[in-house]
Amino acid sequence: MRERLEKLLAEGRDNALLRFGLGNSCLQEDDAASAVIHLQQATLQDPSYSAAWKLLGVALRKLERLDEAELAWNTGIKVAQEHGDLQAVKEMTVFVKRLQKPK
């Protein structure tokens, strides 16, 4: 799947949905560093894409970039609230709370 998506990107079909798919594929292959690159691009191309913000936070969390993960999720929560995506709000709120728990 990742190879097909990378081929589309190489052909110039760059858009937020493609970058989201690439980021998701990278995460499935345990390549969080590449996932971050694609998901950051997805959020730049479509700042209102709450699912991309959520997945970006997940990728950053895997890389132990906790402050950046929290920022991504908080941005995603605001975006999701603006679009009425209550499920995404709930999920990202849980992720943020887990980060903030004392260890």
N, CA, C and O atoms as a printed pandas DataFrame, in Angstrom:
     atom_number atom_name residue_name chain_id  residue_number  x_coord  y_coord  z_coord
0              1         N          MET        A               1    0.817   -1.188    0.000
1              2        CA          MET        A               1    0.000    0.000    0.000
2              3         C          MET        A               1    0.869    1.263    0.000
3              4         O          MET        A               1    0.627    2.200   -0.761
4              5         N          ARG        A               2    1.879    1.264    0.866
5              6        CA          ARG        A               2    2.744    2.442    0.967
6              7         C          ARG        A               2    3.411    2.738   -0.375
7              8         O          ARG        A               2    3.525    3.896   -0.776
8              9         N          GLU        A               3    3.849    1.692   -1.061
9             10        CA          GLU        A               3    4.526    1.893   -2.345
10            11         C          GLU        A               3    3.593    2.553   -3.358
11            12         O          GLU        A               3    4.010    3.434   -4.110
12            13         N          ARG        A               4    2.325    2.123   -3.375
13            14        CA          ARG        A               4    1.364    2.710   -4.311
14            15         C          ARG        A               4    1.139    4.191   -4.006
15            16         O          ARG        A               4    1.062    5.021   -4.912
16            17         N          LEU        A               5    1.036    4.503   -2.723
17            18        CA          LEU        A               5    0.826    5.895   -2.334
18            19         C          LEU        A               5    2.049    6.753   -2.643
19            20         O          LEU        A               5    1.919    7.898   -3.076
20            21         N          GLU        A               6    3.230    6.196   -2.418
21            22        CA          GLU        A               6    4.461    6.931   -2.746
22            23         C          GLU        A               6    4.564    7.174   -4.251
23            24         O          GLU        A               6    5.069    8.209   -4.688
24            25         N          LYS        A               7    4.084    6.217   -5.034
25            26        CA          LYS        A               7    4.087    6.383   -6.491
26            27         C          LYS        A               7    3.163    7.533   -6.896
27            28         O          LYS        A               7    3.514    8.342   -7.755
28            29         N          LEU        A               8    1.990    7.603   -6.282
29            30        CA          LEU        A               8    1.070    8.709   -6.570
30            31         C          LEU        A               8    1.694   10.053   -6.208
31            32         O          LEU        A               8    1.551   11.031   -6.940
32            33         N          LEU        A               9    2.384   10.090   -5.076
33            34        CA          LEU        A               9    3.055   11.315   -4.661
34            35         C          LEU        A               9    4.136   11.705   -5.666
35            36         O          LEU        A               9    4.268   12.876   -6.024
36            37         N          ALA        A              10    4.901   10.722   -6.116
37            38        CA          ALA        A              10    5.962   10.976   -7.096
38            39         C          ALA        A              10    5.387   11.478   -8.423
39            40         O          ALA        A              10    6.054   12.207   -9.158
40            41         N          GLU        A              11    4.154   11.086   -8.723
41            42        CA          GLU        A              11    3.490   11.534   -9.946
42            43         C          GLU        A              11    2.919   12.945   -9.815
43            44         O          GLU        A              11    2.374   13.492  -10.774
44            45         N          GLY        A              12    3.046   13.530   -8.622
45            46        CA          GLY        A              12    2.583   14.894   -8.437
46            47         C          GLY        A              12    1.171   15.028   -7.905
47            48         O          GLY        A              12    0.597   16.116   -7.945
48            49         N          ARG        A              13    0.608   13.954   -7.414
49            50        CA          ARG        A              13   -0.771   13.998   -6.904
50            51         C          ARG        A              13   -0.787   14.299   -5.397
51            52         O          ARG        A              13   -1.474   13.629   -4.627
52            53         N          ASP        A              14   -0.050   15.275   -5.011
53            54        CA          ASP        A              14    0.108   15.615   -3.599
54            55         C          ASP        A              14   -1.128   16.326   -3.073
55            56         O          ASP        A              14   -1.535   17.354   -3.615
56            57         N          ASN        A              15   -1.727   15.783   -2.020
57            58        CA          ASN        A              15   -2.840   16.431   -1.333
58            59         C          ASN        A              15   -2.920   15.875    0.086
59            60         O          ASN        A              15   -2.238   14.907    0.425
60            61         N          ALA        A              16   -3.749   16.490    0.896
61            62        CA          ALA        A              16   -3.825   16.130    2.315
62            63         C          ALA        A              16   -4.269   14.683    2.517
63            64         O          ALA        A              16   -3.746   13.997    3.396
64            65         N          LEU        A              17   -5.210   14.217    1.729
65            66        CA          LEU        A              17   -5.693   12.840    1.880
66            67         C          LEU        A              17   -4.592   11.834    1.555
67            68         O          LEU        A              17   -4.430   10.839    2.261
68            69         N          LEU        A              18   -3.839   12.091    0.495
69            70        CA          LEU        A              18   -2.730   11.212    0.136
70            71         C          LEU        A              18   -1.676   11.212    1.240
71            72         O          LEU        A              18   -1.174   10.154    1.618
72            73         N          ARG        A              19   -1.342   12.384    1.753
73            74        CA          ARG        A              19   -0.347   12.467    2.827
74            75         C          ARG        A              19   -0.841   11.759    4.086
75            76         O          ARG        A              19   -0.057   11.119    4.787
76            77         N          PHE        A              20   -2.140   11.873    4.375
77            78        CA          PHE        A              20   -2.701   11.165    5.518
78            79         C          PHE        A              20   -2.557    9.655    5.337
79            80         O          PHE        A              20   -2.153    8.944    6.256
80            81         N          GLY        A              21   -2.893    9.181    4.144
81            82        CA          GLY        A              21   -2.759    7.749    3.854
82            83         C          GLY        A              21   -1.320    7.277    3.966
83            84         O          GLY        A              21   -1.052    6.199    4.496
84            85         N          LEU        A              22   -0.399    8.084    3.467
85            86        CA          LEU        A              22    1.021    7.748    3.587
86            87         C          LEU        A              22    1.470    7.723    5.045
87            88         O          LEU        A              22    2.192    6.820    5.466
88            89         N          GLY        A              23    1.040    8.712    5.800
89            90        CA          GLY        A              23    1.384    8.744    7.220
90            91         C          GLY        A              23    0.849    7.532    7.955
91            92         O          GLY        A              23    1.539    6.944    8.788
92            93         N          ASN        A              24   -0.375    7.164    7.646
93            94        CA          ASN        A              24   -0.988    5.989    8.261
94            95         C          ASN        A              24   -0.230    4.720    7.879
95            96         O          ASN        A              24    0.023    3.870    8.733
96            97         N          SER        A              25    0.133    4.587    6.615
97            98        CA          SER        A              25    0.897    3.425    6.155
98            99         C          SER        A              25    2.253    3.351    6.841
99           100         O          SER        A              25    2.695    2.274    7.241
100          101         N          CYS        A              26    2.904    4.484    6.974
101          102        CA          CYS        A              26    4.203    4.527    7.651
102          103         C          CYS        A              26    4.072    4.071    9.104
103          104         O          CYS        A              26    4.908    3.318    9.603
104          105         N          LEU        A              27    3.017    4.533    9.775
105          106        CA          LEU        A              27    2.807    4.114   11.161
106          107         C          LEU        A              27    2.563    2.617   11.260
107          108         O          LEU        A              27    3.049    1.962   12.182
108          109         N          GLN        A              28    1.815    2.080   10.314
109          110        CA          GLN        A              28    1.552    0.631   10.309
110          111         C          GLN        A              28    2.838   -0.160   10.118
111          112         O          GLN        A              28    2.947   -1.296   10.578
112          113         N          GLU        A              29    3.807    0.439    9.441
113          114        CA          GLU        A              29    5.109   -0.209    9.227
114          115         C          GLU        A              29    6.114    0.187   10.310
115          116         O          GLU        A              29    7.308   -0.087   10.185
116          117         N          ASP        A              30    5.629    0.828   11.367
117          118        CA          ASP        A              30    6.456    1.257   12.502
118          119         C          ASP        A              30    7.552    2.239   12.080
119          120         O          ASP        A              30    8.665    2.205   12.604
120          121         N          ASP        A              31    7.220    3.108   11.131
121          122        CA          ASP        A              31    8.130    4.149   10.660
122          123         C          ASP        A              31    7.543    5.507   11.050
123          124         O          ASP        A              31    7.060    6.260   10.205
124          125         N          ALA        A              32    7.599    5.796   12.347
125          126        CA          ALA        A              32    6.980    7.013   12.864
126          127         C          ALA        A              32    7.644    8.272   12.328
127          128         O          ALA        A              32    6.970    9.282   12.129
128          129         N          ALA        A              33    8.940    8.235   12.093
129          130        CA          ALA        A              33    9.646    9.421   11.598
130          131         C          ALA        A              33    9.110    9.841   10.227
131          132         O          ALA        A              33    8.865   11.025    9.996
132          133         N          SER        A              34    8.930    8.888    9.327
133          134        CA          SER        A              34    8.363    9.208    8.009
134          135         C          SER        A              34    6.901    9.615    8.135
135          136         O          SER        A              34    6.428   10.493    7.412
136          137         N          ALA        A              35    6.191    8.975    9.055
137          138        CA          ALA        A              35    4.782    9.316    9.271
138          139         C          ALA        A              35    4.649   10.782    9.659
139          140         O          ALA        A              35    3.760   11.478    9.168
140          141         N          VAL        A              36    5.524   11.250   10.536
141          142        CA          VAL        A              36    5.473   12.648   10.975
142          143         C          VAL        A              36    5.625   13.577    9.781
143          144         O          VAL        A              36    4.897   14.564    9.669
144          145         N          ILE        A              37    6.539   13.282    8.909
145          146        CA          ILE        A              37    6.768   14.141    7.733
146          147         C          ILE        A              37    5.497   14.255    6.902
147          148         O          ILE        A              37    5.089   15.356    6.532
148          149         N          HIS        A              38    4.874   13.125    6.609
149          150        CA          HIS        A              38    3.670   13.133    5.767
150          151         C          HIS        A              38    2.481   13.768    6.482
151          152         O          HIS        A              38    1.705   14.502    5.869
152          153         N          LEU        A              39    2.338   13.491    7.767
153          154        CA          LEU        A              39    1.204   14.032    8.504
154          155         C          LEU        A              39    1.349   15.528    8.749
155          156         O          LEU        A              39    0.352   16.250    8.755
156          157         N          GLN        A              40    2.563   15.998    8.948
157          158        CA          GLN        A              40    2.770   17.448    9.048
158          159         C          GLN        A              40    2.377   18.123    7.742
159          160         O          GLN        A              40    1.758   19.187    7.744
160          161         N          GLN        A              41    2.737   17.501    6.637
161          162        CA          GLN        A              41    2.379   18.066    5.331
162          163         C          GLN        A              41    0.862   18.053    5.148
163          164         O          GLN        A              41    0.295   19.003    4.607
164          165         N          ALA        A              42    0.211   16.995    5.591
165          166        CA          ALA        A              42   -1.256   16.923    5.489
166          167         C          ALA        A              42   -1.907   18.064    6.265
167          168         O          ALA        A              42   -2.860   18.677    5.785
168          169         N          THR        A              43   -1.392   18.353    7.469
169          170        CA          THR        A              43   -1.987   19.432    8.263
170          171         C          THR        A              43   -1.666   20.810    7.683
171          172         O          THR        A              43   -2.430   21.755    7.877
172          173         N          LEU        A              44   -0.551   20.930    6.979
173          174        CA          LEU        A              44   -0.256   22.194    6.290
174          175         C          LEU        A              44   -1.190   22.388    5.101
175          176         O          LEU        A              44   -1.680   23.490    4.854
176          177         N          GLN        A              45   -1.429   21.302    4.372
177          178        CA          GLN        A              45   -2.283   21.388    3.185
178          179         C          GLN        A              45   -3.753   21.586    3.556
179          180         O          GLN        A              45   -4.496   22.259    2.842
180          181         N          ASP        A              46   -4.164   20.991    4.682
181          182        CA          ASP        A              46   -5.545   21.140    5.140
182          183         C          ASP        A              46   -5.549   21.250    6.659
183          184         O          ASP        A              46   -5.681   20.243    7.355
184          185         N          PRO        A              47   -5.407   22.459    7.173
185          186        CA          PRO        A              47   -5.340   22.648    8.624
186          187         C          PRO        A              47   -6.612   22.212    9.362
187          188         O          PRO        A              47   -6.600   22.089   10.587
188          189         N          SER        A              48   -7.695   21.979    8.638
189          190        CA          SER        A              48   -8.951   21.560    9.273
190          191         C          SER        A              48   -9.128   20.041    9.297
191          192         O          SER        A              48  -10.206   19.553    9.637
192          193         N          TYR        A              49   -8.096   19.299    8.944
193          194        CA          TYR        A              49   -8.161   17.835    8.849
194          195         C          TYR        A              49   -7.861   17.236   10.224
195          196         O          TYR        A              49   -6.711   16.921   10.533
196          197         N          SER        A              50   -8.898   17.081   11.045
197          198        CA          SER        A              50   -8.710   16.654   12.432
198          199         C          SER        A              50   -8.093   15.260   12.543
199          200         O          SER        A              50   -7.321   15.006   13.468
200          201         N          ALA        A              51   -8.412   14.369   11.636
201          202        CA          ALA        A              51   -7.827   13.021   11.687
202          203         C          ALA        A              51   -6.316   13.064   11.472
203          204         O          ALA        A              51   -5.580   12.268   12.054
204          205         N          ALA        A              52   -5.859   13.992   10.641
205          206        CA          ALA        A              52   -4.418   14.133   10.421
206          207         C          ALA        A              52   -3.731   14.654   11.680
207          208         O          ALA        A              52   -2.635   14.211   12.020
208          209         N          TRP        A              53   -4.368   15.586   12.365
209          210        CA          TRP        A              53   -3.807   16.085   13.618
210          211         C          TRP        A              53   -3.715   14.962   14.649
211          212         O          TRP        A              53   -2.722   14.842   15.367
212          213         N          LYS        A              54   -4.764   14.143   14.711
213          214        CA          LYS        A              54   -4.778   13.032   15.672
214          215         C          LYS        A              54   -3.641   12.061   15.388
215          216         O          LYS        A              54   -2.899   11.683   16.295
216          217         N          LEU        A              55   -3.508   11.662   14.137
217          218        CA          LEU        A              55   -2.469   10.703   13.775
218          219         C          LEU        A              55   -1.070   11.312   13.911
219          220         O          LEU        A              55   -0.119   10.610   14.255
220          221         N          LEU        A              56   -0.942   12.606   13.643
221          222        CA          LEU        A              56    0.340   13.279   13.840
222          223         C          LEU        A              56    0.749   13.186   15.309
223          224         O          LEU        A              56    1.908   12.909   15.617
224          225         N          GLY        A              57   -0.184   13.414   16.195
225          226        CA          GLY        A              57    0.105   13.277   17.622
226          227         C          GLY        A              57    0.554   11.871   17.990
227          228         O          GLY        A              57    1.470   11.691   18.791
228          229         N          VAL        A              58   -0.099   10.879   17.398
229          230        CA          VAL        A              58    0.274    9.480   17.656
230          231         C          VAL        A              58    1.716    9.228   17.201
231          232         O          VAL        A              58    2.503    8.619   17.927
232          233         N          ALA        A              59    2.051    9.693   16.012
233          234        CA          ALA        A              59    3.404    9.489   15.478
234          235         C          ALA        A              59    4.441   10.199   16.344
235          236         O          ALA        A              59    5.496    9.638   16.641
236          237         N          LEU        A              60    4.146   11.415   16.742
237          238        CA          LEU        A              60    5.073   12.161   17.599
238          239         C          LEU        A              60    5.228   11.476   18.955
239          240         O          LEU        A              60    6.321   11.448   19.520
240          241         N          ARG        A              61    4.150   10.934   19.465
241          242        CA          ARG        A              61    4.198   10.207   20.748
242          243         C          ARG        A              61    5.127    8.998   20.634
243          244         O          ARG        A              61    5.914    8.721   21.539
244          245         N          LYS        A              62    5.027    8.294   19.528
245          246        CA          LYS        A              62    5.895    7.123   19.316
246          247         C          LYS        A              62    7.366    7.509   19.299
247          248         O          LYS        A              62    8.229    6.715   19.673
248          249         N          LEU        A              63    7.648    8.734   18.862
249          250        CA          LEU        A              63    9.026    9.226   18.815
250          251         C          LEU        A              63    9.434    9.899   20.130
251          252         O          LEU        A              63   10.523   10.463   20.230
252          253         N          GLU        A              64    8.567    9.838   21.126
253          254        CA          GLU        A              64    8.820   10.451   22.436
254          255         C          GLU        A              64    8.931   11.975   22.356
255          256         O          GLU        A              64    9.552   12.598   23.219
256          257         N          ARG        A              65    8.345   12.564   21.346
257          258        CA          ARG        A              65    8.300   14.021   21.205
258          259         C          ARG        A              65    6.991   14.496   21.830
259          260         O          ARG        A              65    6.071   14.934   21.139
260          261         N          LEU        A              66    6.935   14.396   23.155
261          262        CA          LEU        A              66    5.687   14.529   23.893
262          263         C          LEU        A              66    5.079   15.922   23.836
263          264         O          LEU        A              66    3.862   16.053   23.703
264          265         N          ASP        A              67    5.892   16.956   23.932
265          266        CA          ASP        A              67    5.353   18.322   23.849
266          267         C          ASP        A              67    4.725   18.579   22.488
267          268         O          ASP        A              67    3.668   19.200   22.384
268          269         N          GLU        A              68    5.386   18.097   21.454
269          270        CA          GLU        A              68    4.851   18.277   20.090
270          271         C          GLU        A              68    3.586   17.457   19.888
271          272         O          GLU        A              68    2.659   17.902   19.211
272          273         N          ALA        A              69    3.540   16.260   20.472
273          274        CA          ALA        A              69    2.340   15.426   20.379
274          275         C          ALA        A              69    1.160   16.127   21.043
275          276         O          ALA        A              69    0.058   16.175   20.497
276          277         N          GLU        A              70    1.413   16.666   22.223
277          278        CA          GLU        A              70    0.344   17.374   22.933
278          279         C          GLU        A              70   -0.141   18.575   22.132
279          280         O          GLU        A              70   -1.344   18.825   22.051
280          281         N          LEU        A              71    0.778   19.311   21.548
281          282        CA          LEU        A              71    0.403   20.461   20.727
282          283         C          LEU        A              71   -0.444   20.023   19.522
283          284         O          LEU        A              71   -1.455   20.652   19.206
284          285         N          ALA        A              72   -0.027   18.950   18.860
285          286        CA          ALA        A              72   -0.792   18.441   17.710
286          287         C          ALA        A              72   -2.202   18.044   18.134
287          288         O          ALA        A              72   -3.174   18.393   17.464
288          289         N          TRP        A              73   -2.316   17.319   19.240
289          290        CA          TRP        A              73   -3.637   16.900   19.697
290          291         C          TRP        A              73   -4.492   18.082   20.130
291          292         O          TRP        A              73   -5.690   18.111   19.847
292          293         N          ASN        A              74   -3.897   19.057   20.811
293          294        CA          ASN        A              74   -4.677   20.232   21.207
294          295         C          ASN        A              74   -5.162   21.020   20.002
295          296         O          ASN        A              74   -6.282   21.529   19.999
296          297         N          THR        A              75   -4.329   21.121   18.985
297          298        CA          THR        A              75   -4.758   21.767   17.739
298          299         C          THR        A              75   -5.876   20.959   17.098
299          300         O          THR        A              75   -6.874   21.513   16.635
300          301         N          GLY        A              76   -5.698   19.643   17.077
301          302        CA          GLY        A              76   -6.721   18.760   16.520
302          303         C          GLY        A              76   -8.047   18.858   17.253
303          304         O          GLY        A              76   -9.110   18.803   16.635
304          305         N          ILE        A              77   -7.985   19.004   18.571
305          306        CA          ILE        A              77   -9.214   19.144   19.358
306          307         C          ILE        A              77   -9.959   20.417   18.939
307          308         O          ILE        A              77  -11.174   20.388   18.743
308          309         N          LYS        A              78   -9.241   21.517   18.803
309          310        CA          LYS        A              78   -9.872   22.775   18.387
310          311         C          LYS        A              78  -10.507   22.638   17.006
311          312         O          LYS        A              78  -11.633   23.080   16.782
312          313         N          VAL        A              79   -9.769   22.020   16.085
313          314        CA          VAL        A              79  -10.272   21.827   14.721
314          315         C          VAL        A              79  -11.510   20.943   14.723
315          316         O          VAL        A              79  -12.506   21.243   14.064
316          317         N          ALA        A              80  -11.433   19.850   15.473
317          318        CA          ALA        A              80  -12.565   18.912   15.526
318          319         C          ALA        A              80  -13.790   19.578   16.154
319          320         O          ALA        A              80  -14.912   19.352   15.701
320          321         N          GLN        A              81  -13.592   20.391   17.187
321          322        CA          GLN        A              81  -14.710   21.108   17.808
322          323         C          GLN        A              81  -15.374   22.045   16.813
323          324         O          GLN        A              81  -16.600   22.140   16.755
324          325         N          GLU        A              82  -14.550   22.739   16.031
325          326        CA          GLU        A              82  -15.081   23.674   15.032
326          327         C          GLU        A              82  -15.918   22.972   13.974
327          328         O          GLU        A              82  -16.819   23.573   13.389
328          329         N          HIS        A              83  -15.619   21.695   13.726
329          330        CA          HIS        A              83  -16.339   20.949   12.690
330          331         C          HIS        A              83  -17.340   19.953   13.262
331          332         O          HIS        A              83  -17.935   19.170   12.521
332          333         N          GLY        A              84  -17.526   19.981   14.576
333          334        CA          GLY        A              84  -18.512   19.097   15.197
334          335         C          GLY        A              84  -18.120   17.636   15.213
335          336         O          GLY        A              84  -18.986   16.769   15.326
336          337         N          ASP        A              85  -16.850   17.345   15.104
337          338        CA          ASP        A              85  -16.365   15.958   15.112
338          339         C          ASP        A              85  -16.118   15.536   16.560
339          340         O          ASP        A              85  -14.980   15.519   17.028
340          341         N          LEU        A              86  -17.185   15.200   17.252
341          342        CA          LEU        A              86  -17.123   14.934   18.677
342          343         C          LEU        A              86  -16.302   13.699   19.025
343          344         O          LEU        A              86  -15.638   13.668   20.061
344          345         N          GLN        A              87  -16.342   12.692   18.179
345          346        CA          GLN        A              87  -15.550   11.479   18.449
346          347         C          GLN        A              87  -14.058   11.795   18.449
347          348         O          GLN        A              87  -13.324   11.326   19.320
348          349         N          ALA        A              88  -13.612   12.575   17.493
349          350        CA          ALA        A              88  -12.195   12.963   17.438
350          351         C          ALA        A              88  -11.826   13.799   18.657
351          352         O          ALA        A              88  -10.732   13.651   19.203
352          353         N          VAL        A              89  -12.727   14.673   19.084
353          354        CA          VAL        A              89  -12.479   15.482   20.280
354          355         C          VAL        A              89  -12.263   14.568   21.478
355          356         O          VAL        A              89  -11.313   14.746   22.240
356          357         N          LYS        A              90  -13.144   13.592   21.640
357          358        CA          LYS        A              90  -13.041   12.667   22.776
358          359         C          LYS        A              90  -11.728   11.894   22.745
359          360         O          LYS        A              90  -11.039   11.790   23.760
360          361         N          GLU        A              91  -11.385   11.356   21.584
361          362        CA          GLU        A              91  -10.169   10.556   21.466
362          363         C          GLU        A              91   -8.924   11.377   21.786
363          364         O          GLU        A              91   -8.078   10.945   22.570
364          365         N          MET        A              92   -8.809   12.542   21.189
365          366        CA          MET        A              92   -7.616   13.359   21.416
366          367         C          MET        A              92   -7.555   13.900   22.836
367          368         O          MET        A              92   -6.467   14.074   23.386
368          369         N          THR        A              93   -8.703   14.166   23.433
369          370        CA          THR        A              93   -8.737   14.601   24.832
370          371         C          THR        A              93   -8.178   13.508   25.736
371          372         O          THR        A              93   -7.426   13.797   26.667
372          373         N          VAL        A              94   -8.537   12.264   25.469
373          374        CA          VAL        A              94   -8.005   11.130   26.236
374          375         C          VAL        A              94   -6.490   11.040   26.048
375          376         O          VAL        A              94   -5.760   10.830   27.017
376          377         N          PHE        A              95   -6.016   11.195   24.822
377          378        CA          PHE        A              95   -4.572   11.129   24.560
378          379         C          PHE        A              95   -3.818   12.195   25.360
379          380         O          PHE        A              95   -2.771   11.916   25.944
380          381         N          VAL        A              96   -4.359   13.419   25.379
381          382        CA          VAL        A              96   -3.712   14.511   26.102
382          383         C          VAL        A              96   -3.697   14.222   27.601
383          384         O          VAL        A              96   -2.684   14.435   28.268
384          385         N          LYS        A              97   -4.809   13.740   28.122
385          386        CA          LYS        A              97   -4.887   13.431   29.555
386          387         C          LYS        A              97   -3.879   12.356   29.943
387          388         O          LYS        A              97   -3.275   12.423   31.014
388          389         N          ARG        A              98   -3.699   11.366   29.073
389          390        CA          ARG        A              98   -2.717   10.314   29.353
390          391         C          ARG        A              98   -1.308   10.869   29.391
391          392         O          ARG        A              98   -0.487   10.425   30.194
392          393         N          LEU        A              99   -1.020   11.829   28.535
393          394        CA          LEU        A              99    0.300   12.458   28.549
394          395         C          LEU        A              99    0.540   13.235   29.832
395          396         O          LEU        A              99    1.662   13.293   30.335
396          397         N          GLN        A             100   -0.508   13.823   30.350
397          398        CA          GLN        A             100   -0.377   14.708   31.506
398          399         C          GLN        A             100   -0.385   13.961   32.834
399          400         O          GLN        A             100   -0.117   14.561   33.874
400          401         N          LYS        A             101   -0.689   12.660   32.823
401          402        CA          LYS        A             101   -0.704   11.892   34.063
402          403         C          LYS        A             101    0.704   11.787   34.643
403          404         O          LYS        A             101    1.664   11.534   33.915
404          405         N          PRO        A             102    0.821   11.979   35.940
405          406        CA          PRO        A             102    2.138   11.805   36.557
406          407         C          PRO        A             102    2.584   10.351   36.460
407          408         O          PRO        A             102    1.774    9.429   36.552
408          409         N          LYS        A             103    3.881   10.168   36.273
409          410        CA          LYS        A             103    4.392    8.801   36.121
410          411         C          LYS        A             103    4.868    8.254   37.434
411          412         O          LYS        A             103    5.331    7.115   37.497
